[in-house]
Amino acid sequence: MDRNYTDFCDSAAGWKEVYVPLATGVELHTVVFTPTGPPDAPVILFIPGLISIIENFSETVIELTRNHKVIYVETREKGTASTRKDHRFAVEDITSDIIYFAEQEIAEDTDYVMVGYSLGATVIAEAFSLLKHKPLSVILIQPNRSFPFKGIALFLARMAKYIYRPVLPLVKWYMRTFMIDIKSDDEMYRINCRNLDTADPARLGAVVRQLSTYRMEGCLEQISVPAMVVVASRDRFHSHGEGTGIASLIPGAHCIDMEDNKRTHGPEMGRVICDFISSQAQKPSQADQL
């Protein structure tokens, strides 16, 4: 652990890189950014998407760390995590990690907010009802109700350990030709290229196979704190319909369309998150109102 994370936070913020051990034996790579701003601002627990790396979120995190302590945790499917051969990578396993992590790393008297992208957002939705110490609010950015890997993706996943590097150029060509609209959302292509270039092939193959059967059921209706769902209508990589559907099932959720990944991964996203945390949308939870 000798990387410098100064470029990923506000110039006035400090950072600390740690590995957090969990009860399962998994150890999660975590970077804690601490600002010099208001001490009463809620902590942000930031969970990136499937195999996503911090370079994809640098502009967003810089904005967040102006006033918030940010705990950036990389989930177990990423190459930075320490795992054993018997560890699985299904949504329920990653969710269990985050529940344990939050209960262990965030004190009961600390106000915090959960922010997640894609798989990270899905995990937040699944974890919420199981958390003893609830967040003040949740922000789900381009969330998934399913991960419909099938056909050639599953075939390549089974062989990933052996053929990943040779077929990677073909995968990138397929993405930009059939999956991503380069003209309207070229940032999504760059994000995925960075992710694929740094992924652990064997681990990625396992997570694709294990996520392919996931379907979200019943957790959204249990979210009882202010929630914001962010979708990107020009993003063909994530399902816009799933995102808006998720928003419709969370009681009182605020849904906004930021159109493309340049906006959802840029400084504007950081400002939108901060505004939501501090806005009138932050009403008491339903449980408190009752």
Stockholm file with secondary structure:
# STOCKHOLM 1.0

chainA/1-290         MDRNYTDFCDSAAGWKEVYVPLATGVELHTVVFTPTGPPDAPVILFIPGLISIIENFSETVIELTRNHKVIYVETREKGTASTRKDHRFAVEDITSDIIYFAEQEIAEDTDYVMVGYSLGATVIAEAFSLLKHKPLSVILIQPNRSFPFKGIALFLARMAKYIYRPVLPLVKWYMRTFMIDIKSDDEMYRINCRNLDTADPARLGAVVRQLSTYRMEGCLEQISVPAMVVVASRDRFHSHGEGTGIASLIPGAHCIDMEDNKRTHGPEMGRVICDFISSQAQKPSQADQL
#=GR chainA/1-290 SS CCCCCGGGSCTTCEEEEEEEECTTSCEEEEEEEECSSCTTSCEEEEECCTTCCGGGGHHHHHHHTTTSCEEEECCTTSTTSBCCTTCCCSHHHHHHHHHHHHHHHSCTTCCEEEEEETHHHHHHHHHGGGCSSCCSEEEEESCCSBCCCCTHHHHHHHHHHHHHHHHHHHHHHHIIIIICCTTTCHHHHHHHHHHHHHSCHHHHHHHHHHHTTCBCCSSGGGCCSCEEEEECTTCSSSCHHHHHHHHHHSTTCEEEECCSHHHHTSHHHHHHHHHHHHSTTCCCCHHHHC
#=GC SS_cons         CCCCCGGGSCTTCEEEEEEEECTTSCEEEEEEEECSSCTTSCEEEEECCTTCCGGGGHHHHHHHTTTSCEEEECCTTSTTSBCCTTCCCSHHHHHHHHHHHHHHHSCTTCCEEEEEETHHHHHHHHHGGGCSSCCSEEEEESCCSBCCCCTHHHHHHHHHHHHHHHHHHHHHHHIIIIICCTTTCHHHHHHHHHHHHHSCHHHHHHHHHHHTTCBCCSSGGGCCSCEEEEECTTCSSSCHHHHHHHHHHSTTCEEEECCSHHHHTSHHHHHHHHHHHHSTTCCCCHHHHC
//
